[in-house]
Amino acid sequence: MISHGKDIKIFTGNSNPALAAEICKCIGTQLGNAEVKRFADGEASVSLYETVRGSDVFVVQSTCSFEKDGKLYSVNDALMELLIMIDALKRASAGRITAVMPYFGYARQDRKTKPRDPISAKLVAN
């Protein structure tokens, strides 16, 4: 088993690939080999093409709208990409997974302002 901190891998969704590449350049590692694609109905699909067993994995993904291939994707699309990628990494036995979120959507909904309001920031963070 690899002890934490010795094997670091960085992956990204579609919202911040340039930032993830710059982070990799600064720390001297390569971006993880993965693909996030879309089915015809808009569902996100994640494929990992390298082993992450026991590794410290960082996923760079903002929950903001983004554009890819001329199509605009929503905050919720970015969030689903992040959640699906985290699930794929868990199932691939990553040692630790850290979400690096330069922009945290739903942060404004961090407390109840009136009865029966959800605390959406807590839901997203969990």
C-alpha positions as CSV (number, residue, x, y, z in Angstrom):
1,M,0.0,0.0,0.0
2,I,1.3,3.4,-0.9
3,S,1.4,5.8,2.0
4,H,-0.5,9.0,1.6
5,G,1.4,11.9,0.0
6,K,3.9,9.8,-2.0
7,D,1.7,9.2,-5.1
8,I,-0.3,12.2,-6.1
9,K,-2.6,12.3,-9.1
10,I,-4.6,15.2,-10.4
11,F,-7.7,14.8,-12.6
12,T,-10.1,17.4,-14.0
13,G,-13.6,17.6,-15.3
14,N,-14.6,20.0,-18.1
15,S,-15.0,23.2,-16.1
16,N,-11.3,24.0,-15.4
17,P,-8.9,21.9,-17.6
18,A,-6.5,24.9,-18.1
19,L,-6.2,25.5,-14.4
20,A,-5.6,21.8,-13.7
21,A,-2.9,21.7,-16.4
22,E,-1.2,24.8,-14.8
23,I,-1.4,23.1,-11.3
24,C,0.3,20.0,-12.8
25,K,3.0,22.1,-14.4
26,C,3.7,23.9,-11.1
27,I,4.1,20.8,-9.1
28,G,5.8,18.8,-11.8
29,T,3.3,16.0,-12.5
30,Q,1.1,15.1,-15.4
31,L,-2.7,15.4,-15.5
32,G,-4.5,12.1,-14.9
33,N,-5.6,10.1,-17.9
34,A,-9.4,10.3,-17.8
35,E,-12.3,11.2,-20.1
36,V,-15.5,12.9,-19.3
37,K,-18.0,12.7,-22.2
38,R,-21.7,13.1,-22.8
39,F,-24.4,10.7,-24.0
40,A,-26.8,12.0,-26.6
41,D,-29.4,12.9,-23.8
42,G,-26.8,15.0,-21.9
43,E,-25.8,12.5,-19.2
44,A,-22.2,12.7,-18.1
45,S,-19.9,9.6,-18.3
46,V,-16.5,9.3,-16.8
47,S,-13.8,6.8,-17.8
48,L,-10.5,6.5,-15.9
49,Y,-7.6,5.2,-18.0
50,E,-5.0,4.7,-15.2
51,T,-4.7,3.1,-11.8
52,V,-5.4,5.2,-8.8
53,R,-5.2,2.5,-6.1
54,G,-3.9,3.9,-2.9
55,S,-3.1,7.3,-4.4
56,D,-3.9,10.7,-3.2
57,V,-6.2,12.1,-5.9
58,F,-7.2,15.7,-6.5
59,V,-10.1,16.5,-8.7
60,V,-10.1,20.1,-10.1
61,Q,-13.6,21.0,-11.0
62,S,-15.6,24.2,-10.3
63,T,-19.3,24.1,-10.0
64,C,-19.9,26.9,-12.5
65,S,-21.3,27.0,-16.0
66,F,-18.8,26.2,-18.7
67,E,-18.6,25.9,-22.5
68,K,-17.3,23.0,-24.4
69,D,-17.5,22.3,-28.1
70,G,-19.7,25.3,-28.5
71,K,-22.3,24.1,-26.0
72,L,-23.0,25.8,-22.7
73,Y,-23.2,23.5,-19.7
74,S,-24.9,24.5,-16.4
75,V,-23.8,24.5,-12.8
76,N,-25.6,21.3,-12.2
77,D,-23.8,19.6,-15.2
78,A,-20.5,20.6,-13.6
79,L,-21.6,19.3,-10.2
80,M,-22.7,15.9,-11.7
81,E,-19.3,15.6,-13.5
82,L,-17.6,16.1,-10.1
83,L,-19.8,13.6,-8.3
84,I,-19.5,10.9,-11.0
85,M,-15.7,11.3,-11.1
86,I,-15.5,11.0,-7.3
87,D,-17.6,7.9,-7.5
88,A,-15.4,6.4,-10.2
89,L,-12.2,7.2,-8.1
90,K,-13.7,5.6,-5.0
91,R,-14.6,2.5,-6.9
92,A,-11.0,2.4,-8.3
93,S,-9.7,2.3,-4.7
94,A,-8.1,5.8,-4.5
95,G,-6.5,6.3,-1.1
96,R,-7.8,9.8,-0.6
97,I,-9.9,12.0,-2.8
98,T,-9.9,15.8,-2.5
99,A,-12.1,18.0,-4.6
100,V,-10.4,21.3,-5.6
101,M,-13.2,23.7,-6.3
102,P,-12.1,27.2,-7.4
103,Y,-15.8,28.2,-7.4
104,F,-18.2,26.5,-5.0
105,G,-21.7,26.8,-6.4
106,Y,-24.6,26.8,-3.9
107,A,-22.3,28.6,-1.4
108,R,-24.9,31.3,-0.9
109,Q,-27.3,28.7,0.4
110,D,-25.3,27.9,3.5
111,R,-28.1,28.6,6.1
112,K,-31.8,28.6,6.5
113,T,-33.4,31.9,5.9
114,K,-36.9,30.8,6.5
115,P,-38.7,27.6,7.6
116,R,-38.6,24.6,5.3
117,D,-35.6,26.0,3.3
118,P,-32.9,23.6,2.4
119,I,-29.3,24.1,3.3
120,S,-28.0,23.3,-0.2
121,A,-24.4,24.1,0.4
122,K,-24.3,21.4,3.1
123,L,-25.9,18.9,0.7
124,V,-23.4,19.6,-2.0
125,A,-20.4,19.5,0.4
126,N,-21.6,16.1,1.8
